[in-house]
């Protein structure tokens, strides 16, 4: 950036001051304004780091509401921290912008900072460059040494549990895609059919509660079956999912079953947590301590196969497999 809207001015104007006012993180020694940030990791803790990039045309439509983009860019990263059982320490934001659009920046920063404030995550560094719109967020977190949740570790007989409800983001994406093919205006940020697509959760409280309880965990970013496949591969076992137990987002109401199944099992971006809970670990106690419903949807099995069964135990096909952004 050049002229009056220098890189420093944009970050300071839209992010630094509101962020500093909204969050006063314990581990933050030095935030935006120096060459780098300084963060203190408590003794006995490990640093947890994740990065995620959203690219226009690949991950979102060009007219995607900017406040939702700010929220989603941070939520996707916080979801990865949650899946590790980590506490957030701070976030870094790298923006590639085609130009300086103050209305866009205002909306984007509001969405980003609202979630940052809610989750207690200070923005500790930022960078802007000119080019096709892309948003990259890096999050830093900490977890008690040795207690991070991983994808590996699940064993046959463990219950398979999911937080929240599934399929809402895919339903929203289908809604948006249909509107466009009909030539209608894109949804605004308050559109209820796109609520889950635009405002995904970050299940930090669930992740925290799973430490020392769950044997393996992953966040559902690519779709239940795709992410369950990752968990199974890392754990060296298979899984059986009971379709009637899968909690469906209310946005799927009225949808034909094959379509609902495709959204809930293969749709991405729900950002719920999926985890393996040993059979002797009480679920009610865990459910009582978190702010999202927890549902047993099946169990881990011997072998390496992931199967979906109906109420009678007969195998079902999942529908479109995996989430490939705009491919489907
Ligand atoms: Mg993840």
Boltz pocket constraint, residues with backbone or C-beta under 6 A from the ligand:
constraints:
  - pocket:
      binder: B
      contacts: [[A, 76], [A, 79], [A, 80], [A, 83], [A, 218], [A, 219], [A, 221]]
      max_distance: 6.0
